[in-house]
Amino acid sequence: MSVDTSTDSETGLVADTLLDDDRAARRWLRGAVGTAAFLVIWQVAAMPVPTFLLPTPIEVARAFVVELTAPATFEVPLTGAEIPLTRLLVNLIDSLYHYIPGLVVGGTAGIAVGIAMGWSDLLNEAVTPVQRVLRPIPPLAWIAFAIVWLGVNHSGAAFIVGIGAFWVNFYNAYAGVEGVTQSSKEVAASLGVDDDLTMIRKVVIPSATPEIMTGIRTSIGQGWMIVVAAELFGAPGIGFQIINAAQNLSLDVSVAYMFVISLVFLVSDGVFRRVERRVLVWRE
C-alpha cells in the first residue's frame, strides 16, 4: 500500500517560503531602523555645527534636489551637440564617460592577461618580474603620465580608472585559472580536447568564471573610488564637483554628490549580481 506524501511536501515548501519571507522582512526592518538611527544621530550632531563644517541630512537632501533640478547643458564629446539636462545628470554623465571605457578596457585587458599568464608557464615566468614591479604602484601615481600623454580630459581619467580595473581583474582571472584542477584537464583531454585554445575555451574559462565574475564585480566598486581621485587633476565629473564644492565650503553639495556615487554603485552592483546569478546558474 502506498502512502501519499504530497501534502506533507507541499506543506514543507510553504513553511520554508514563509520562513524566508519572515527573515527578509526582519532584515529590511532592522536595516530601516539602523538607517533611521544613523540619520537622527547625524542630524543631532550637525545641528549646532555650521553647514560648511558638517551639513545636516536635511541640508544635504536640499542640495541634492537643487543639483537634480538645476538646468544645465551637456555637450556631447566629438560631436559638439548640446543636450539640455540637469546639473547632476551632466556631472554623472561626465564621470561615466571615463568610468565605463576605463572599466571595460582595463577589465578586459586584465582578464586576458590573467588567463594567459595563469595558463602559460613560459609567459608567467617571463612577465612575473615586471608584474611584481608595477603592481605596487597605485593608479593615482600615473596621473602625471595621464596628463602628459592624454591631457586633462576624459581620456586621461579613463586611463587611471583602467589601470585600477586591470589589476583587480588580472589577479582574479589568474587565481581562477590556477585553481583549475588537473583532473578536469585530463578528463577533457580524454574526451578529445587536444589543443590549448580549445582547452582554455571549454575547460579553463568556464572553471575560472566564478573568480572572473568576482573580479569584475570588485572592479565595478573600486572604479568609482578611482574616478573621484582621477578627477583631482580637473577632469569633469562627480569627483571634480565634490572637490570643487568642498573648496568653496559647500559641504552639503559635496555630500550630496557622495551619495550620488553610492546610489549609482548600488544600482550597478545590483544589476551585475543579477547577471552573475544567471551566468553561474550551473553552480546551484
MARDREN-398736 format. One record per residue (C-alpha): y, x, z; residue number from 1; residue in three letters. Coordinates in steps of 0.1 Angstrom, whole numbers, plus 5000, padded with zeros to 4 digits. Layout:
BEGIN
PT Y X Z NUM ALA
...
REM end
This chain:
BEGIN
PT 5000 5000 5000 1 MET
PT 5034 5015 4990 2 SER
PT 5065 5014 5012 3 VAL
PT 5099 5006 4997 4 ASP
PT 5124 5033 5009 5 THR
PT 5152 5025 4985 6 SER
PT 5171 5006 5012 7 THR
PT 5169 5035 5036 8 ASP
PT 5180 5059 5009 9 SER
PT 5210 5038 4998 10 GLU
PT 5220 5033 5035 11 THR
PT 5219 5071 5039 12 GLY
PT 5241 5077 5009 13 LEU
PT 5266 5051 5021 14 VAL
PT 5267 5066 5055 15 ALA
PT 5273 5101 5040 16 ASP
PT 5301 5088 5019 17 THR
PT 5318 5071 5048 18 LEU
PT 5314 5102 5069 19 LEU
PT 5330 5123 5041 20 ASP
PT 5359 5098 5038 21 ASP
PT 5364 5099 5075 22 ASP
PT 5366 5137 5076 23 ARG
PT 5390 5137 5047 24 ALA
PT 5412 5111 5064 25 ALA
PT 5412 5132 5096 26 ARG
PT 5422 5163 5077 27 ARG
PT 5451 5145 5060 28 TRP
PT 5462 5131 5093 29 LEU
PT 5461 5164 5111 30 ARG
PT 5479 5181 5081 31 GLY
PT 5506 5154 5082 32 ALA
PT 5511 5158 5120 33 VAL
PT 5513 5196 5117 34 GLY
PT 5538 5193 5088 35 THR
PT 5560 5168 5107 36 ALA
PT 5559 5190 5139 37 ALA
PT 5569 5221 5118 38 PHE
PT 5599 5202 5103 39 LEU
PT 5610 5189 5137 40 VAL
PT 5609 5224 5152 41 ILE
PT 5628 5238 5122 42 TRP
PT 5654 5210 5124 43 GLN
PT 5660 5215 5161 44 VAL
PT 5661 5253 5158 45 ALA
PT 5685 5252 5129 46 ALA
PT 5710 5226 5141 47 MET
PT 5731 5249 5163 48 PRO
PT 5730 5277 5137 49 VAL
PT 5754 5280 5108 50 PRO
PT 5739 5270 5074 51 THR
PT 5744 5305 5060 52 PHE
PT 5721 5318 5087 53 LEU
PT 5694 5291 5088 54 LEU
PT 5697 5258 5069 55 PRO
PT 5681 5227 5083 56 THR
PT 5654 5208 5063 57 PRO
PT 5679 5181 5055 58 ILE
PT 5703 5206 5041 59 GLU
PT 5675 5222 5020 60 VAL
PT 5665 5188 5008 61 ALA
PT 5701 5180 4998 62 ARG
PT 5704 5213 4980 63 ALA
PT 5671 5206 4962 64 PHE
PT 5684 5172 4949 65 VAL
PT 5716 5189 4938 66 VAL
PT 5698 5215 4918 67 GLU
PT 5674 5190 4904 68 LEU
PT 5702 5167 4891 69 THR
PT 5730 5191 4882 70 ALA
PT 5733 5192 4844 71 PRO
PT 5726 5225 4826 72 ALA
PT 5717 5236 4791 73 THR
PT 5686 5256 4782 74 PHE
PT 5689 5279 4753 75 GLU
PT 5655 5284 4736 76 VAL
PT 5649 5321 4730 77 PRO
PT 5648 5334 4694 78 LEU
PT 5659 5300 4680 79 THR
PT 5693 5295 4697 80 GLY
PT 5686 5258 4701 81 ALA
PT 5701 5242 4732 82 GLU
PT 5683 5215 4752 83 ILE
PT 5702 5195 4779 84 PRO
PT 5682 5197 4812 85 LEU
PT 5690 5202 4849 86 THR
PT 5698 5235 4866 87 ARG
PT 5664 5236 4885 88 LEU
PT 5644 5229 4853 89 LEU
PT 5663 5256 4834 90 VAL
PT 5656 5282 4861 91 ASN
PT 5620 5271 4863 92 LEU
PT 5615 5274 4825 93 ILE
PT 5632 5308 4825 94 ASP
PT 5607 5320 4851 95 SER
PT 5578 5305 4831 96 LEU
PT 5589 5323 4800 97 TYR
PT 5579 5356 4816 98 HIS
PT 5554 5344 4841 99 TYR
PT 5530 5328 4816 100 ILE
PT 5530 5357 4790 101 PRO
PT 5526 5383 4817 102 GLY
PT 5498 5364 4834 103 LEU
PT 5479 5358 4801 104 VAL
PT 5483 5392 4786 105 VAL
PT 5478 5412 4818 106 GLY
PT 5449 5390 4829 107 GLY
PT 5431 5391 4796 108 THR
PT 5435 5429 4794 109 ALA
PT 5423 5433 4830 110 GLY
PT 5392 5412 4824 111 ILE
PT 5384 5430 4792 112 ALA
PT 5388 5465 4807 113 VAL
PT 5369 5455 4838 114 GLY
PT 5339 5442 4818 115 ILE
PT 5339 5473 4796 116 ALA
PT 5340 5497 4825 117 MET
PT 5315 5478 4845 118 GLY
PT 5291 5478 4816 119 TRP
PT 5295 5513 4802 120 SER
PT 5288 5542 4825 121 ASP
PT 5304 5566 4800 122 LEU
PT 5336 5547 4798 123 LEU
PT 5336 5542 4836 124 ASN
PT 5333 5579 4843 125 GLU
PT 5360 5588 4817 126 ALA
PT 5386 5562 4829 127 VAL
PT 5380 5560 4866 128 THR
PT 5401 5591 4875 129 PRO
PT 5431 5576 4856 130 VAL
PT 5425 5542 4871 131 GLN
PT 5425 5557 4906 132 ARG
PT 5458 5574 4900 133 VAL
PT 5475 5543 4885 134 LEU
PT 5461 5516 4908 135 ARG
PT 5481 5526 4940 136 PRO
PT 5514 5523 4921 137 ILE
PT 5529 5489 4929 138 PRO
PT 5541 5467 4899 139 PRO
PT 5577 5470 4911 140 LEU
PT 5577 5507 4907 141 ALA
PT 5575 5501 4869 142 TRP
PT 5609 5482 4869 143 ILE
PT 5627 5513 4857 144 ALA
PT 5603 5516 4827 145 PHE
PT 5606 5479 4820 146 ALA
PT 5644 5482 4818 147 ILE
PT 5644 5513 4796 148 VAL
PT 5616 5501 4773 149 TRP
PT 5622 5464 4771 150 LEU
PT 5656 5457 4787 151 GLY
PT 5668 5432 4813 152 VAL
PT 5652 5401 4798 153 ASN
PT 5620 5380 4797 154 HIS
PT 5600 5408 4781 155 SER
PT 5608 5433 4809 156 GLY
PT 5599 5407 4836 157 ALA
PT 5567 5398 4818 158 ALA
PT 5558 5435 4817 159 PHE
PT 5560 5436 4855 160 ILE
PT 5540 5404 4860 161 VAL
PT 5514 5417 4835 162 GLY
PT 5508 5448 4855 163 ILE
PT 5501 5429 4887 164 GLY
PT 5478 5404 4868 165 ALA
PT 5460 5433 4852 166 PHE
PT 5448 5449 4884 167 TRP
PT 5438 5417 4901 168 VAL
PT 5416 5406 4872 169 ASN
PT 5403 5441 4864 170 PHE
PT 5388 5446 4899 171 TYR
PT 5372 5411 4900 172 ASN
PT 5357 5414 4865 173 ALA
PT 5345 5450 4873 174 TYR
PT 5329 5438 4905 175 ALA
PT 5313 5408 4887 176 GLY
PT 5297 5430 4860 177 VAL
PT 5285 5455 4886 178 GLU
PT 5269 5426 4905 179 GLY
PT 5247 5415 4876 180 VAL
PT 5211 5422 4887 181 THR
PT 5188 5445 4867 182 GLN
PT 5162 5418 4868 183 SER
PT 5185 5394 4848 184 SER
PT 5189 5421 4821 185 LYS
PT 5152 5428 4820 186 GLU
PT 5144 5391 4816 187 VAL
PT 5170 5388 4788 188 ALA
PT 5155 5418 4771 189 ALA
PT 5120 5404 4773 190 SER
PT 5134 5372 4756 191 LEU
PT 5147 5392 4726 192 GLY
PT 5182 5403 4737 193 VAL
PT 5181 5438 4723 194 ASP
PT 5218 5448 4717 195 ASP
PT 5247 5454 4741 196 ASP
PT 5271 5428 4727 197 LEU
PT 5246 5400 4729 198 THR
PT 5236 5411 4764 199 MET
PT 5273 5411 4775 200 ILE
PT 5279 5377 4759 201 ARG
PT 5248 5359 4770 202 LYS
PT 5240 5375 4803 203 VAL
PT 5267 5397 4818 204 VAL
PT 5298 5375 4813 205 ILE
PT 5281 5343 4825 206 PRO
PT 5267 5361 4856 207 SER
PT 5302 5376 4863 208 ALA
PT 5321 5343 4857 209 THR
PT 5324 5334 4894 210 PRO
PT 5342 5367 4902 211 GLU
PT 5362 5365 4870 212 ILE
PT 5374 5330 4879 213 MET
PT 5383 5342 4914 214 THR
PT 5404 5369 4899 215 GLY
PT 5423 5345 4876 216 ILE
PT 5430 5322 4905 217 ARG
PT 5442 5350 4927 218 THR
PT 5465 5363 4899 219 SER
PT 5480 5329 4894 220 ILE
PT 5493 5330 4930 221 GLY
PT 5502 5367 4931 222 GLN
PT 5520 5363 4898 223 GLY
PT 5546 5341 4914 224 TRP
PT 5552 5366 4941 225 MET
PT 5557 5393 4915 226 ILE
PT 5580 5370 4894 227 VAL
PT 5605 5369 4923 228 VAL
PT 5605 5406 4926 229 ALA
PT 5606 5412 4889 230 ALA
PT 5638 5392 4886 231 GLU
PT 5655 5415 4911 232 LEU
PT 5669 5435 4882 233 PHE
PT 5686 5405 4867 234 GLY
PT 5661 5387 4846 235 ALA
PT 5669 5349 4846 236 PRO
PT 5647 5325 4866 237 GLY
PT 5639 5312 4901 238 ILE
PT 5637 5346 4917 239 GLY
PT 5671 5355 4905 240 PHE
PT 5686 5323 4918 241 GLN
PT 5670 5329 4953 242 ILE
PT 5686 5363 4954 243 ILE
PT 5719 5352 4939 244 ASN
PT 5723 5323 4963 245 ALA
PT 5714 5344 4993 246 ALA
PT 5741 5369 4983 247 GLN
PT 5766 5340 4982 248 ASN
PT 5754 5329 5017 249 LEU
PT 5739 5297 5002 250 SER
PT 5706 5299 5020 251 LEU
PT 5700 5262 5016 252 ASP
PT 5698 5268 4978 253 VAL
PT 5676 5299 4983 254 SER
PT 5651 5280 5005 255 VAL
PT 5651 5251 4981 256 ALA
PT 5640 5274 4952 257 TYR
PT 5615 5290 4975 258 MET
PT 5599 5256 4980 259 PHE
PT 5600 5251 4942 260 VAL
PT 5578 5282 4938 261 ILE
PT 5555 5268 4964 262 SER
PT 5552 5234 4947 263 LEU
PT 5546 5250 4913 264 VAL
PT 5519 5272 4927 265 PHE
PT 5502 5243 4944 266 LEU
PT 5501 5223 4912 267 VAL
PT 5489 5252 4891 268 SER
PT 5463 5262 4917 269 ASP
PT 5450 5226 4919 270 GLY
PT 5447 5224 4881 271 VAL
PT 5429 5257 4879 272 PHE
PT 5405 5246 4907 273 ARG
PT 5395 5216 4886 274 ARG
PT 5389 5239 4856 275 VAL
PT 5369 5263 4878 276 GLU
PT 5347 5235 4891 277 ARG
PT 5339 5224 4855 278 ARG
PT 5332 5260 4844 279 VAL
PT 5310 5267 4874 280 LEU
PT 5293 5233 4875 281 VAL
PT 5259 5251 4869 282 TRP
PT 5262 5265 4904 283 ARG
PT 5260 5231 4921 284 GLU
REM end
